[in-house]
Structures are given as structure tokens and as C-alpha cells.
Amino acid sequence: MKILIVEDEKELANSICTYLGNEQFMCDVAYDFHSAMDKALVFEYACIILDIGLPGGSGLTILEELKRNDKADGLLIISAKNSLDDKVQALRAGADDYLTKPFHLSELGARVAAIIRRKSFDGKNVLSFDDLEMDLNERMLQVKNIPVELTRKEFDLLLYFISNKNKVITKTAIAEHLWDDHLGVSSNYDFLYTHIKNLRKKLMQAGTPDYIQSVYGMGYKFSLTR
């Protein structure tokens, strides 16, 4: 899953990125208002960690713009401001949580995970689909109660499919969700085809139907029915 970290203190931003990377998240980083606005409006993120005080503008302006554009990304505000008024303002503007600096990275990680569970999976730690059961904390998959070993990318790909089950998802949307935006993914999808092929093979070897349907000229649909 992809996280956007908006923080002008580069050392802190890089520390957050390293910590969340070890927690199996992929991270984009923006150090100022304008680059943050560009990334937040163009790409989809499981969660955006957003500082209020930024060079060039306020994080609250970004938050308000995301809400005006009906963006569904989770939003965690981080700020050195600890006043009740600031927290209330951020939460009323649509933030999912508010964390005051300084904080422990473990608490930040726990809050990010909680936001993602609430917004994407109804607060559940275990996600089920037909014969599949995904433990989001342990990052483990079971098919008919038998463990199936997936790579990090395969697990994230399956999770994205299940989160968007019965919907047609474009190749571009999948690639941008699972890989860094600077890879130029739109020009070559070979890496995506390879991961989908490997995931499909592992699932079917475990005894599942072929859930992953190719939709000609568009992308893929993850569904029980053809």
C-alpha cells in the first residue's frame, strides 16, 4: 500500500519513510505545499500523513482541496501545534486523526494502520473473500485454511483487487497504486503482467477459481462470476 508523507523537515520525513517501509508500506514524500498538492490530487494513497505548516502554504488547504475533489485517501495530520482548537479544526475539515509532534514512530505506524482498516476494511484485521482469508497484520494469506506464500507485491496486489472486487480497474490505476509514480509505468506493463500471472498461478494451484478476469482494452476485474 502506498503512503504520501507531507513534511518539510526532511530528516523526520525520511525517518517516517524508512519506518513505514519496514512495515511493508511504499512511501512518496513531498517537502512543500505545491509538490504535496500535485501528488495528493493526481495519485491515490491508502493514507496521507500531512503536516500543517509547509513552505508555500498550509496543510489544511490541501486537506480542504482533497475533500472538495471527493478524494477518499485516509488523512493523518501531524503538527507541532497541540491546541484543542487546531485539532478540532483539522478533524472538522475531514482529517481522520491528529498526532502532535514529537511522537514515536511506532504510534504513527499504528495510527496509519488503524485509519486504513477503518476506511478500507471496516476496521477488520482479517479480510475474507470466498475461500481466501488475508491477515492484514501478519500479511499472510490462507486458502481453505491452508497458508499460501506470496511475495510482498503479490500480497499488495491481491489486497488491492479484493478492496475493489467486482470493479474494472485499469492497468494504470493498479500500477500507480503498487509502484512509485516516478517509474514511468504507463509505458511498459510487463512487470504488472508478471505479478498478475504469478498471483493467478499461486491462487489456482491452491484450489481457487480464476478470480482475475482480463477486461479487453481496459484492465482487470476481480470477481467470483465471469
GROMACS elastic network, one bead per residue, 0.5 to 0.9 nm:
[ bonds ]
;  ai    aj funct       b0    kb
    1    24     6  0.76609   500
    1    25     6  0.52592   500
    1    26     6  0.59946   500
    1    27     6  0.85211   500
    1    45     6  0.75200   500
    1    46     6  0.61643   500
    1    47     6  0.87410   500
    1   156     6  0.63127   500
    1   157     6  0.88905   500
    1   159     6  0.87731   500
    1   160     6  0.82410   500
    1   177     6  0.69804   500
    1   178     6  0.64283   500
    1   179     6  0.89692   500
    2    25     6  0.58813   500
    2    27     6  0.57171   500
    2    28     6  0.74722   500
    2    44     6  0.79781   500
    2    45     6  0.52770   500
    2    46     6  0.56976   500
    2    47     6  0.73028   500
    2    48     6  0.89582   500
    2   176     6  0.89545   500
    2   177     6  0.63175   500
    2   178     6  0.67254   500
    2   179     6  0.79510   500
    2   180     6  0.83054   500
    3    17     6  0.87575   500
    3    20     6  0.85187   500
    3    25     6  0.67499   500
    3    26     6  0.60536   500
    3    28     6  0.62336   500
    3    29     6  0.84704   500
    3    44     6  0.89038   500
    3    45     6  0.54679   500
    3    46     6  0.58960   500
    3    47     6  0.51861   500
    3    48     6  0.57737   500
    3    49     6  0.74874   500
    4    26     6  0.85930   500
    4    27     6  0.57483   500
    4    29     6  0.57596   500
    4    30     6  0.74676   500
    4    36     6  0.83871   500
    4    39     6  0.81049   500
    4    40     6  0.76144   500
    4    45     6  0.65508   500
    4    46     6  0.83716   500
    4    47     6  0.66103   500
    4    49     6  0.61226   500
    4    50     6  0.81068   500
    5    13     6  0.66164   500
    5    14     6  0.89700   500
    5    16     6  0.78077   500
    5    17     6  0.73999   500
    5    27     6  0.69110   500
    5    28     6  0.61649   500
    5    30     6  0.62365   500
    5    31     6  0.83306   500
    5    36     6  0.85166   500
    5    47     6  0.87286   500
    5    48     6  0.60620   500
    5    50     6  0.64035   500
    5    51     6  0.84359   500
    6    13     6  0.74463   500
    6    28     6  0.85824   500
    6    29     6  0.59827   500
    6    31     6  0.58949   500
    6    32     6  0.72554   500
    6    33     6  0.81870   500
    6    36     6  0.61974   500
    6    48     6  0.74200   500
    6    49     6  0.59099   500
    6    51     6  0.59014   500
    6    52     6  0.89146   500
    6    54     6  0.83867   500
    6    59     6  0.83399   500
    7    10     6  0.69276   500
    7    12     6  0.74809   500
    7    13     6  0.56017   500
    7    29     6  0.76224   500
    7    30     6  0.64878   500
    7    31     6  0.51894   500
    7    32     6  0.71725   500
    7    36     6  0.89937   500
    7    49     6  0.80076   500
    7    50     6  0.66831   500
    7    51     6  0.54203   500
    7    52     6  0.85254   500
    7    53     6  0.83822   500
    7    54     6  0.71557   500
    7    78     6  0.86490   500
    8    11     6  0.87938   500
    8    12     6  0.83241   500
    8    13     6  0.73053   500
    8    30     6  0.75019   500
    8    32     6  0.58906   500
    8    33     6  0.88474   500
    8    51     6  0.78611   500
    8    53     6  0.80981   500
    8    54     6  0.60513   500
    8    55     6  0.71298   500
    9    12     6  0.54590   500
    9    13     6  0.61201   500
    9    14     6  0.86404   500
    9    31     6  0.72776   500
   10    14     6  0.59741   500
   10    15     6  0.84368   500
   10    31     6  0.69593   500
   11    14     6  0.52425   500
   11    15     6  0.61590   500
   11    16     6  0.86864   500
   12    15     6  0.50272   500
   12    16     6  0.61761   500
   12    17     6  0.85305   500
   13    16     6  0.52010   500
   13    17     6  0.61573   500
   13    18     6  0.86801   500
   13    29     6  0.71272   500
   13    30     6  0.85359   500
   13    31     6  0.80536   500
   14    18     6  0.60961   500
   14    19     6  0.85581   500
   14    29     6  0.80959   500
   15    18     6  0.51438   500
   15    19     6  0.61550   500
   15    20     6  0.85925   500
   15   105     6  0.83444   500
   16    19     6  0.51531   500
   16    20     6  0.60624   500
   16    21     6  0.83142   500
   16    27     6  0.89580   500
   16   105     6  0.67842   500
   16   108     6  0.84465   500
   16   109     6  0.86761   500
   17    20     6  0.53138   500
   17    21     6  0.58912   500
   17    22     6  0.86250   500
   17    25     6  0.85738   500
   17    26     6  0.80231   500
   17    27     6  0.58569   500
   17    28     6  0.79578   500
   17    29     6  0.77483   500
   18    21     6  0.50367   500
   18    22     6  0.63673   500
   18    23     6  0.88000   500
   18    27     6  0.85742   500
   19    22     6  0.52542   500
   19    23     6  0.65512   500
   19    25     6  0.89297   500
   19   105     6  0.70184   500
   19   106     6  0.83017   500
   19   109     6  0.79865   500
   20    24     6  0.65448   500
   20    25     6  0.54348   500
   20    26     6  0.73988   500
   20    27     6  0.74750   500
   20   105     6  0.85741   500
   20   109     6  0.66764   500
   21    24     6  0.51572   500
   21    26     6  0.57828   500
   21    27     6  0.69107   500
   22    25     6  0.72177   500
   23    26     6  0.89954   500
   23   109     6  0.79581   500
   24   139     6  0.89917   500
   24   152     6  0.74603   500
   26   178     6  0.78500   500
   26   179     6  0.76624   500
   26   180     6  0.75936   500
   27   180     6  0.78641   500
   28    39     6  0.85672   500
   28   180     6  0.71822   500
   28   181     6  0.82243   500
   29    36     6  0.79948   500
   30    33     6  0.78615   500
   30    34     6  0.86266   500
   30    35     6  0.58035   500
   30    36     6  0.50615   500
   30    37     6  0.88321   500
   30    39     6  0.79198   500
   31    34     6  0.88568   500
   31    35     6  0.72295   500
   31    36     6  0.71452   500
   31    54     6  0.75672   500
   31    55     6  0.78672   500
   32    35     6  0.58318   500
   32    36     6  0.60975   500
   32    37     6  0.86605   500
   32    54     6  0.54958   500
   32    55     6  0.50874   500
   32    56     6  0.64868   500
   32    57     6  0.79342   500
   33    36     6  0.51820   500
   33    37     6  0.60965   500
   33    38     6  0.87071   500
   33    53     6  0.88591   500
   33    54     6  0.56425   500
   33    55     6  0.59087   500
   33    56     6  0.52134   500
   33    57     6  0.53198   500
   33    58     6  0.68808   500
   33    59     6  0.70768   500
   33    62     6  0.78251   500
   34    37     6  0.51214   500
   34    38     6  0.62523   500
   34    39     6  0.87507   500
   34    55     6  0.85374   500
   34    56     6  0.68209   500
   34    57     6  0.78289   500
   35    38     6  0.51129   500
   35    39     6  0.62566   500
   35    40     6  0.85269   500
   36    39     6  0.53003   500
   36    40     6  0.59437   500
   36    41     6  0.85082   500
   36    50     6  0.89114   500
   36    59     6  0.88035   500
   36    62     6  0.78758   500
   37    40     6  0.51969   500
   37    41     6  0.60767   500
   37    42     6  0.84800   500
   37    62     6  0.60496   500
   37    65     6  0.85188   500
   37    66     6  0.87565   500
   38    41     6  0.55802   500
   38    42     6  0.61923   500
   38    43     6  0.84858   500
   39    42     6  0.53368   500
   39    43     6  0.57850   500
   39    44     6  0.86049   500
   40    43     6  0.58080   500
   40    44     6  0.71670   500
   40    45     6  0.78182   500
   40    48     6  0.79315   500
   40    62     6  0.80498   500
   40    66     6  0.74802   500
   40    71     6  0.87661   500
   40    73     6  0.87402   500
   41    44     6  0.78579   500
   41    62     6  0.89432   500
   41    65     6  0.83533   500
   41    66     6  0.67639   500
   41    69     6  0.80182   500
   41    71     6  0.77847   500
   43   173     6  0.87943   500
   43   176     6  0.72033   500
   43   177     6  0.78522   500
   43   181     6  0.80777   500
   44    47     6  0.86864   500
   44    71     6  0.80588   500
   44    72     6  0.82165   500
   44    73     6  0.67023   500
   44   173     6  0.84151   500
   44   176     6  0.77848   500
   44   177     6  0.65616   500
   45    48     6  0.65530   500
   45    72     6  0.85075   500
   45    73     6  0.55203   500
   45    74     6  0.75643   500
   45   177     6  0.71287   500
   46    72     6  0.85352   500
   46    73     6  0.55690   500
   46    74     6  0.60095   500
   46    75     6  0.88592   500
   46   112     6  0.89238   500
   46   115     6  0.87467   500
   46   116     6  0.62969   500
   46   119     6  0.88165   500
   46   120     6  0.83011   500
   46   177     6  0.86951   500
   47    73     6  0.53688   500
   47    75     6  0.56336   500
   47    76     6  0.72835   500
   47   112     6  0.68034   500
   47   113     6  0.87915   500
   47   115     6  0.74684   500
   47   116     6  0.67498   500
   48    73     6  0.66581   500
   48    74     6  0.59545   500
   48    76     6  0.61735   500
   48    77     6  0.82851   500
   48   112     6  0.86748   500
   49    74     6  0.84575   500
   49    75     6  0.61019   500
   49    77     6  0.59550   500
   49    78     6  0.68437   500
   49   112     6  0.81777   500
   50    59     6  0.62666   500
   50    60     6  0.85426   500
   50    62     6  0.86703   500
   50    63     6  0.83130   500
   50    75     6  0.70224   500
   50    76     6  0.60497   500
   50    78     6  0.58731   500
   50    79     6  0.83107   500
   51    54     6  0.68416   500
   51    58     6  0.82533   500
   51    59     6  0.57775   500
   51    60     6  0.85254   500
   51    76     6  0.85974   500
   51    77     6  0.58130   500
   51    79     6  0.55681   500
   51    80     6  0.87015   500
   52    57     6  0.85855   500
   52    58     6  0.54180   500
   52    60     6  0.59672   500
   52    61     6  0.87219   500
   52    77     6  0.70405   500
   52    78     6  0.69305   500
   52    79     6  0.59448   500
   52    80     6  0.86514   500
   52    81     6  0.88398   500
   53    56     6  0.89816   500
   53    57     6  0.72730   500
   53    58     6  0.54997   500
   53    59     6  0.62452   500
   53    60     6  0.87007   500
   53    79     6  0.74405   500
   53    80     6  0.87037   500
   54    57     6  0.56060   500
   54    58     6  0.57017   500
   54    59     6  0.65399   500
   55    58     6  0.79407   500
   57    60     6  0.86617   500
   57    61     6  0.73619   500
   57    62     6  0.85909   500
   58    61     6  0.53725   500
   58    62     6  0.70029   500
   58    63     6  0.89691   500
   59    62     6  0.51061   500
   59    63     6  0.62978   500
   59    64     6  0.87306   500
   59    77     6  0.83211   500
   60    64     6  0.61275   500
   60    65     6  0.85286   500
   60    77     6  0.88290   500
   60    89     6  0.88075   500
   60    90     6  0.68904   500
   60    93     6  0.76968   500
   61    64     6  0.51203   500
   61    65     6  0.61443   500
   61    66     6  0.86173   500
   62    65     6  0.50828   500
   62    66     6  0.61589   500
   62    67     6  0.86959   500
   63    66     6  0.52141   500
   63    67     6  0.64138   500
   63    68     6  0.87752   500
   63    75     6  0.79379   500
   63    90     6  0.83367   500
   63    93     6  0.70533   500
   63    94     6  0.71648   500
   63    95     6  0.73089   500
   64    67     6  0.51809   500
   64    68     6  0.62454   500
   64    69     6  0.87395   500
   64    93     6  0.63045   500
   64    94     6  0.75659   500
   65    68     6  0.50104   500
   65    69     6  0.62837   500
   65    70     6  0.86975   500
   65    71     6  0.88297   500
   66    69     6  0.51324   500
   66    70     6  0.62762   500
   66    71     6  0.52957   500
   66    72     6  0.81602   500
   66    73     6  0.84416   500
   67    71     6  0.58850   500
   67    72     6  0.79789   500
   67    93     6  0.80890   500
   67    94     6  0.70605   500
   68    71     6  0.77671   500
   71    74     6  0.89174   500
   72    75     6  0.89332   500
   72   119     6  0.83380   500
   73   116     6  0.88043   500
   73   119     6  0.83856   500
   74    95     6  0.76348   500
   74    96     6  0.64468   500
   74    97     6  0.89332   500
   74   112     6  0.82214   500
   74   115     6  0.61814   500
   74   116     6  0.65526   500
   74   119     6  0.69156   500
   75    94     6  0.78602   500
   75    95     6  0.50897   500
   75    96     6  0.52818   500
   75    97     6  0.68269   500
   75    98     6  0.87269   500
   75   112     6  0.85616   500
   75   115     6  0.78196   500
   76    95     6  0.61437   500
   76    96     6  0.58289   500
   76    98     6  0.57379   500
   76    99     6  0.73007   500
   76   108     6  0.89453   500
   76   111     6  0.79752   500
   76   112     6  0.71677   500
   76   115     6  0.80253   500
   77    87     6  0.87801   500
   77    90     6  0.74114   500
   77    91     6  0.88083   500
   77    95     6  0.66792   500
   77    96     6  0.79655   500
   77    97     6  0.62418   500
   77    99     6  0.61205   500
   77   100     6  0.82944   500
   78    81     6  0.86407   500
   78    97     6  0.87122   500
   78    98     6  0.59574   500
   78   100     6  0.57061   500
   78   101     6  0.66541   500
   79    82     6  0.74073   500
   79    98     6  0.78387   500
   79    99     6  0.66468   500
   79   100     6  0.51487   500
   79   101     6  0.56591   500
   79   102     6  0.85304   500
   80    99     6  0.87415   500
   80   100     6  0.56221   500
   80   102     6  0.72048   500
   81    86     6  0.69745   500
   81    87     6  0.84601   500
   81   100     6  0.66032   500
   81   101     6  0.76787   500
   82    85     6  0.86128   500
   82    86     6  0.71141   500
   82    87     6  0.74165   500
   82    99     6  0.86650   500
   82   100     6  0.59449   500
   82   101     6  0.81759   500
   83    86     6  0.54283   500
   83    87     6  0.66010   500
   83    88     6  0.88156   500
   84    87     6  0.51805   500
   84    88     6  0.61089   500
   84    89     6  0.85344   500
   85    88     6  0.51476   500
   85    89     6  0.60402   500
   85    90     6  0.86255   500
   86    89     6  0.51361   500
   86    90     6  0.62239   500
   86    91     6  0.86421   500
   87    90     6  0.52348   500
   87    91     6  0.61362   500
   87    92     6  0.84634   500
   87    97     6  0.87206   500
   87    98     6  0.64494   500
   87    99     6  0.88253   500
   88    91     6  0.51900   500
   88    92     6  0.59246   500
   88    93     6  0.84080   500
   89    92     6  0.52093   500
   89    93     6  0.61075   500
   89    94     6  0.88614   500
   90    93     6  0.50791   500
   90    94     6  0.66130   500
   90    95     6  0.56994   500
   90    96     6  0.87446   500
   90    97     6  0.84363   500
   90    98     6  0.75645   500
   91    94     6  0.52287   500
   91    96     6  0.65424   500
   91    97     6  0.68822   500
   91    98     6  0.75061   500
   92    95     6  0.71287   500
   95    98     6  0.73274   500
   96   115     6  0.68065   500
   97   111     6  0.77411   500
   97   112     6  0.88902   500
   97   115     6  0.78022   500
   99   102     6  0.86274   500
   99   103     6  0.74578   500
   99   108     6  0.76845   500
   99   111     6  0.87494   500
  100   103     6  0.66535   500
  101   104     6  0.88291   500
  103   106     6  0.84961   500
  103   107     6  0.70477   500
  103   108     6  0.71743   500
  104   107     6  0.53664   500
  104   108     6  0.65174   500
  104   109     6  0.87959   500
  105   109     6  0.60896   500
  105   110     6  0.85542   500
  106   109     6  0.50831   500
  106   110     6  0.61815   500
  106   111     6  0.86776   500
  107   110     6  0.50355   500
  107   111     6  0.61838   500
  107   112     6  0.85976   500
  108   111     6  0.51993   500
  108   112     6  0.61943   500
  108   113     6  0.86629   500
  109   112     6  0.51284   500
  109   113     6  0.61938   500
  109   114     6  0.85845   500
  110   113     6  0.51673   500
  110   114     6  0.61352   500
  110   115     6  0.86902   500
  111   115     6  0.61611   500
  111   116     6  0.86470   500
  112   115     6  0.52033   500
  112   116     6  0.63367   500
  112   117     6  0.87225   500
  113   116     6  0.51822   500
  113   117     6  0.62096   500
  113   118     6  0.86710   500
  113   137     6  0.88053   500
  114   117     6  0.51050   500
  114   118     6  0.61520   500
  114   119     6  0.86100   500
  114   123     6  0.72169   500
  115   118     6  0.51706   500
  115   119     6  0.61003   500
  115   120     6  0.83101   500
  115   123     6  0.82558   500
  116   119     6  0.52708   500
  116   120     6  0.56475   500
  116   121     6  0.72963   500
  116   122     6  0.89683   500
  116   123     6  0.80077   500
  117   120     6  0.54670   500
  117   122     6  0.60843   500
  117   124     6  0.59530   500
  117   125     6  0.69972   500
  117   136     6  0.88139   500
  118   121     6  0.58578   500
  118   124     6  0.74675   500
  119   122     6  0.62720   500
  119   123     6  0.73646   500
  120   123     6  0.77489   500
  120   124     6  0.89359   500
  120   163     6  0.70022   500
  121   124     6  0.55224   500
  121   125     6  0.78766   500
  121   126     6  0.86352   500
  121   127     6  0.72605   500
  121   163     6  0.77383   500
  124   127     6  0.66943   500
  124   136     6  0.84272   500
  125   134     6  0.83473   500
  125   135     6  0.61239   500
  125   136     6  0.53583   500
  125   137     6  0.63482   500
  126   133     6  0.67428   500
  126   134     6  0.55070   500
  126   136     6  0.58582   500
  126   137     6  0.80008   500
  127   132     6  0.81031   500
  127   133     6  0.56919   500
  127   134     6  0.50028   500
  127   135     6  0.64937   500
  127   136     6  0.72881   500
  127   159     6  0.87049   500
  127   162     6  0.86206   500
  128   131     6  0.74435   500
  128   132     6  0.55816   500
  128   134     6  0.63142   500
  128   135     6  0.88953   500
  128   162     6  0.86570   500
  129   132     6  0.50585   500
  129   133     6  0.65364   500
  129   134     6  0.85817   500
  129   162     6  0.72229   500
  130   133     6  0.81891   500
  130   208     6  0.88004   500
  130   224     6  0.79267   500
  131   142     6  0.81243   500
  131   143     6  0.54783   500
  131   144     6  0.53847   500
  131   145     6  0.82834   500
  131   207     6  0.89864   500
  131   208     6  0.71329   500
  132   141     6  0.70356   500
  132   142     6  0.59153   500
  132   144     6  0.67936   500
  132   145     6  0.83079   500
  132   208     6  0.83862   500
  133   140     6  0.82663   500
  133   141     6  0.57648   500
  133   142     6  0.51874   500
  133   143     6  0.64391   500
  133   144     6  0.80390   500
  133   145     6  0.77908   500
  134   137     6  0.89716   500
  134   138     6  0.86483   500
  134   139     6  0.69475   500
  134   140     6  0.57562   500
  134   142     6  0.65012   500
  134   143     6  0.89183   500
  134   155     6  0.87684   500
  134   159     6  0.80322   500
  135   138     6  0.55263   500
  135   139     6  0.53921   500
  135   140     6  0.51806   500
  135   141     6  0.64453   500
  135   142     6  0.83909   500
  136   140     6  0.70390   500
  136   141     6  0.88793   500
  136   159     6  0.89373   500
  137   140     6  0.80478   500
  138   141     6  0.89711   500
  139   152     6  0.84528   500
  139   155     6  0.73263   500
  140   147     6  0.73422   500
  140   148     6  0.76290   500
  140   149     6  0.74787   500
  140   150     6  0.78713   500
  140   155     6  0.79847   500
  141   145     6  0.88488   500
  141   146     6  0.82764   500
  141   147     6  0.58122   500
  141   148     6  0.55442   500
  141   149     6  0.70111   500
  141   150     6  0.75187   500
  141   155     6  0.78541   500
  142   145     6  0.51661   500
  142   148     6  0.55718   500
  142   149     6  0.85961   500
  143   146     6  0.51894   500
  143   147     6  0.63857   500
  143   148     6  0.67447   500
  143   203     6  0.79195   500
  143   206     6  0.65377   500
  143   207     6  0.77448   500
  143   208     6  0.76889   500
  144   147     6  0.84211   500
  144   206     6  0.84457   500
  144   207     6  0.84673   500
  144   208     6  0.89724   500
  146   206     6  0.82288   500
  148   202     6  0.75623   500
  148   203     6  0.79617   500
  148   206     6  0.73237   500
  149   155     6  0.89491   500
  149   202     6  0.82950   500
  150   153     6  0.79018   500
  150   154     6  0.56050   500
  150   155     6  0.57606   500
  150   199     6  0.77001   500
  150   202     6  0.80579   500
  151   154     6  0.50957   500
  151   155     6  0.61564   500
  151   156     6  0.86318   500
  152   155     6  0.52396   500
  152   156     6  0.62699   500
  152   157     6  0.85673   500
  153   156     6  0.51147   500
  153   157     6  0.59586   500
  153   158     6  0.85402   500
  153   178     6  0.74143   500
  153   195     6  0.74151   500
  154   158     6  0.60945   500
  154   159     6  0.84921   500
  154   195     6  0.63701   500
  154   196     6  0.76674   500
  154   198     6  0.78438   500
  154   199     6  0.58949   500
  155   158     6  0.51989   500
  155   159     6  0.61077   500
  155   160     6  0.86019   500
  155   199     6  0.84671   500
  156   159     6  0.50128   500
  156   160     6  0.61055   500
  156   161     6  0.85835   500
  156   178     6  0.71429   500
  157   160     6  0.51263   500
  157   161     6  0.62161   500
  157   162     6  0.87110   500
  157   174     6  0.78226   500
  157   177     6  0.89505   500
  157   178     6  0.71296   500
  157   195     6  0.80747   500
  157   196     6  0.78440   500
  157   199     6  0.82569   500
  158   161     6  0.50194   500
  158   162     6  0.61608   500
  158   163     6  0.84781   500
  158   196     6  0.89361   500
  158   199     6  0.76717   500
  159   162     6  0.51934   500
  159   163     6  0.60309   500
  159   164     6  0.86162   500
  160   163     6  0.50499   500
  160   164     6  0.62915   500
  160   165     6  0.84768   500
  160   174     6  0.78394   500
  160   177     6  0.82807   500
  160   178     6  0.86259   500
  161   164     6  0.51802   500
  161   165     6  0.57667   500
  161   166     6  0.88265   500
  161   167     6  0.87580   500
  161   169     6  0.83482   500
  161   174     6  0.87457   500
  161   212     6  0.84092   500
  161   220     6  0.87899   500
  161   221     6  0.77013   500
  161   222     6  0.57718   500
  161   223     6  0.89285   500
  162   166     6  0.85429   500
  162   222     6  0.68484   500
  162   223     6  0.85564   500
  164   167     6  0.57188   500
  164   168     6  0.81203   500
  164   169     6  0.76948   500
  164   221     6  0.83259   500
  164   222     6  0.74420   500
  165   168     6  0.82899   500
  165   221     6  0.69469   500
  165   222     6  0.50309   500
  165   223     6  0.58609   500
  165   224     6  0.89782   500
  166   221     6  0.60038   500
  166   222     6  0.56317   500
  166   223     6  0.50544   500
  166   224     6  0.81788   500
  166   225     6  0.87105   500
  167   220     6  0.81703   500
  167   221     6  0.56095   500
  167   222     6  0.70206   500
  167   223     6  0.81087   500
  168   215     6  0.73753   500
  168   218     6  0.75179   500
  168   219     6  0.65314   500
  168   220     6  0.55252   500
  168   222     6  0.77649   500
  169   172     6  0.83189   500
  169   173     6  0.65233   500
  169   174     6  0.69176   500
  169   215     6  0.89047   500
  169   218     6  0.74390   500
  169   219     6  0.55303   500
  169   220     6  0.53654   500
  169   221     6  0.62401   500
  169   222     6  0.87168   500
  170   173     6  0.52133   500
  170   174     6  0.64536   500
  170   175     6  0.86879   500
  170   215     6  0.89675   500
  170   217     6  0.89459   500
  170   218     6  0.54814   500
  170   220     6  0.64982   500
  170   221     6  0.89441   500
  171   174     6  0.52059   500
  171   175     6  0.61150   500
  171   176     6  0.85562   500
  171   186     6  0.82720   500
  171   189     6  0.76718   500
  171   192     6  0.79716   500
  171   218     6  0.72148   500
  171   219     6  0.50143   500
  171   220     6  0.72851   500
  172   175     6  0.51159   500
  172   176     6  0.59988   500
  172   177     6  0.84352   500
  172   185     6  0.73927   500
  172   186     6  0.61158   500
  172   189     6  0.85847   500
  172   219     6  0.82997   500
  173   176     6  0.52549   500
  173   177     6  0.60727   500
  173   178     6  0.86537   500
  174   177     6  0.51995   500
  174   178     6  0.62342   500
  174   179     6  0.84214   500
  174   192     6  0.82798   500
  174   219     6  0.88018   500
  175   178     6  0.53143   500
  175   179     6  0.57024   500
  175   180     6  0.83750   500
  175   181     6  0.84697   500
  175   185     6  0.64610   500
  175   186     6  0.79292   500
  175   189     6  0.79977   500
  175   192     6  0.68884   500
  176   179     6  0.54571   500
  176   180     6  0.66244   500
  176   181     6  0.58468   500
  176   185     6  0.74171   500
  176   186     6  0.87266   500
  177   180     6  0.78911   500
  177   181     6  0.84383   500
  179   182     6  0.84994   500
  179   183     6  0.74218   500
  179   185     6  0.80874   500
  180   183     6  0.59572   500
  180   184     6  0.87270   500
  180   185     6  0.86655   500
  181   184     6  0.68845   500
  181   185     6  0.75451   500
  182   185     6  0.78882   500
  183   186     6  0.85999   500
  184   187     6  0.62316   500
  184   188     6  0.77416   500
  185   188     6  0.56519   500
  185   189     6  0.64319   500
  185   191     6  0.88908   500
  185   192     6  0.89653   500
  186   189     6  0.68574   500
  188   191     6  0.76297   500
  188   192     6  0.85828   500
  189   192     6  0.51441   500
  189   193     6  0.62857   500
  189   194     6  0.87000   500
  190   193     6  0.51398   500
  190   194     6  0.62413   500
  190   195     6  0.88397   500
  191   194     6  0.51591   500
  191   195     6  0.64652   500
  191   196     6  0.87979   500
  192   195     6  0.52636   500
  192   196     6  0.62083   500
  192   197     6  0.85018   500
  193   196     6  0.51645   500
  193   197     6  0.59719   500
  193   198     6  0.85648   500
  194   197     6  0.51224   500
  194   198     6  0.61858   500
  194   199     6  0.85971   500
  195   198     6  0.51520   500
  195   199     6  0.60605   500
  195   200     6  0.85019   500
  196   199     6  0.51097   500
  196   200     6  0.60043   500
  196   201     6  0.84751   500
  196   212     6  0.82506   500
  197   200     6  0.52249   500
  197   201     6  0.61562   500
  197   202     6  0.87600   500
  198   201     6  0.51017   500
  198   202     6  0.62648   500
  198   203     6  0.86995   500
  199   202     6  0.52540   500
  199   203     6  0.62307   500
  199   204     6  0.86374   500
  200   203     6  0.52751   500
  200   204     6  0.61445   500
  200   205     6  0.84816   500
  200   210     6  0.68607   500
  200   211     6  0.78578   500
  200   212     6  0.69263   500
  201   204     6  0.53208   500
  201   205     6  0.60023   500
  201   206     6  0.85753   500
  201   210     6  0.88758   500
  202   205     6  0.51332   500
  202   206     6  0.62632   500
  202   207     6  0.89024   500
  203   206     6  0.51123   500
  203   207     6  0.66433   500
  203   208     6  0.56959   500
  203   209     6  0.78927   500
  203   210     6  0.77688   500
  203   211     6  0.87092   500
  204   207     6  0.50002   500
  204   209     6  0.61573   500
  204   210     6  0.64068   500
  204   211     6  0.88978   500
  205   208     6  0.73494   500
  208   211     6  0.77513   500
  209   212     6  0.88684   500
  209   224     6  0.76140   500
  210   213     6  0.73853   500
  210   222     6  0.88842   500
  210   223     6  0.86010   500
  210   224     6  0.80324   500
  211   221     6  0.79610   500
  211   222     6  0.53244   500
  211   223     6  0.52120   500
  211   224     6  0.57458   500
  211   225     6  0.78902   500
  211   226     6  0.85387   500
  212   220     6  0.66428   500
  212   221     6  0.59353   500
  212   223     6  0.67562   500
  212   224     6  0.87806   500
  213   219     6  0.85850   500
  213   220     6  0.54930   500
  213   221     6  0.50558   500
  213   222     6  0.61528   500
  213   223     6  0.73768   500
  213   226     6  0.74719   500
  214   217     6  0.88581   500
  214   218     6  0.81983   500
  214   219     6  0.60824   500
  214   221     6  0.64999   500
  214   222     6  0.89359   500
  215   218     6  0.55580   500
  215   219     6  0.52023   500
  215   220     6  0.52735   500
  215   221     6  0.68238   500
  216   219     6  0.66958   500
  216   220     6  0.83312   500
  222   225     6  0.88992   500
  223   226     6  0.72654   500
